[in-house]
Amino acid sequence: MTRVSPRAVLASLLLAASAASAHDADIIYVEAQRAAPESSELREVMTLTPETLARLLSMDGTGVSLNTRDALAGRLDAIAAGVWDAAPLTAGGQPCTRTAHTALPRQSFVELTATFTCPPGPLRQRFAVLARLPPEYRVILGSVREGELPGAMFADAARPEVAMPEGGQRTSLLGRFAGWVGLGMRHIFEGVDHLAFLLAVLLVGGGLKRVLLLVTSFTVAHSLTLGAAALGWVVLDGAWSRWVEAAIAASIIYVAVENLVRREHRHRVLVTFLFGLIHGFGFAGVLAGYGLGESVATALLGFNVGVELGQAVVVAVLLPVLRMVQRRPALHTRAVRALSIGILAAGGFWMFERALG
């Protein structure tokens, strides 16, 4: 049996990252642990999706091509060192000393591990690595000390430094949950394909009761697949993720065509549910590649609540406008046709782009 080296796996992951999906990763997840409260030894594990690592490599000024497998394989140690150099850790205002670091490719992410020796005092970490990434990126710091999980703390380019809680200090439960909710809302607002699908469904949604039924079926469906994928029950590798993205585009095309050619939509609730299952895998792509460890349950709940809140905001804005248009049948017919043609064109473009990778 041929043994595949970690370097070859890392190179393959980075090569696959050159064809990023429509739901690109924008989170770096970090867990920090001390063996004991007073121990000077600290271990951190950072997980990045291959898309994120590819972005960092393209911005480091070395000019190494992502298509050069040998060049990537030979830089495994340098990649890990460079990322940790851009995330300096201090204790009591004094720098910690990094004693070791490793890089290990996992199924859908890259795991970077480092050990530090720190002087006494409160721990702080500055994630200067965020300055080398697009502004929407966030660092989420998970567990701290003895496996205890005080909850996620968030850093971004505007606030790149995080103070780690010591002893009995714990970050606010509401604040931690709100961070994940905010990420979920941001992803629904920025998920143009999901919004296009939702608009196509609502164009011929009918009365308030039927619209609520449609939205509920979509919500239940994508919550099921989001949970299954984020919890690891369903694993989506690079190739499957690309086909999920293509299937999302196909769902947009189907609903837009149905709007144009059918006068009645008796099975729209069932269609919305089935396509909602596919869209849930798209949302799961945001979470599944982060290696969230013990934080996955909190992340999943908060992220899903954010998605649902964002979706509710969209429906609340669109529904009154659509109801006013529906009162004028001629205008409604023209609006459905014009918007459905536009949605169909967008879906066709996404389908072509994603199927080709």
Phi, psi and omega in degrees: 000130182282132180265127180267126184283152176302326181296319178295321178296316179299317179298319180295319178299317182291325176296319179294331182292342180294345174246073184291150181280178179289343180246067184297147179293141175218034178228139166246125184253134183229135171240134180238137181221138169251144179295329180205159183305324184261005182291144177273351182267132179229139178239131178237142175237122180247131177243134179228144172285158178300331177298317181295315180296323178296321177297316180298318180293325180286346183253001187274000174080006182272342179075017179282128181282139176291348179269004181256095185299316183296321179296319179293316182299324181282352185251015185305311181292320181294325178298311180299315181298318182296320180292316180291328175299331180269013176224062185295142182245136178231158175223123182060029180084356180253144182291142171277153180259123177280122184262340180196157174206150179219162174229131183222119177287131173255190186296317183229008178208172178248131183254119177252126182241140177218146173245143184230150167249123188240144171289170179296156175123168181298141182270137174223147178225134180251117183267074178296344178302335181295333179292343180261011183233163176302153189296341181283354182290147176229148167256132177245118179264120184267247190287150178221126173066126170051032178074357178292144182246090180285351177110166187284140170240142189248140174231146175221183185298327180283329179228077188278354184254139181235133174265121181278132180294142180247152175057234183273000181293140179220143176288155183300130177301317180296319180296319180295314182294321180297328178298315178291322178299317179299320178296319179296317178295319181297322182288329176286322179291327180270351180276081187300325180293319177296319179294322178296318178297315181298318178297317180299321178292317185286337182304324179240032185291332181090214183285175184300317181299318181290321178299316178299322178294318179297312182295320179295318180296320178295318181296311180299316184296309184286338174292322180297310184284328175300313180296316182298319181284317182294329178276358177086007179288329174236126183254125178250110177275186185303314182294315180295322179299320179296320180288329173299315178299319178295322179293325175298316177298320179297324179295323178294317178299314183300310184294321179295317178297318179299321177300326185277329190250346183244141177269330179243148185226061186293331183260018185297326179297315179295316179299316180298320179296313182297317178288333176298326176300319180291317180298327178299323176295328176294316175298322182296333178300335178290325185260326193296330186272008188266348183061054189285349177058228184291344182279358190297324182294313178298316180298315182297313181296309182296316181297316181293320176300319179297318178300315182292321177296317178298318179296320179296321178297315180300313180297319181297327179282317186284322190300313179300321179295314181295323179294322178294320179293322181298336180287349177241092189307317181296316179295320180297318179298315179294319181295316179300316182295312183294313181292322180294322176297318178296317179294321178298318179296317179296317179298320178296319177297314180297320180299312180297314182296317186281324179295326179278346179069000000 
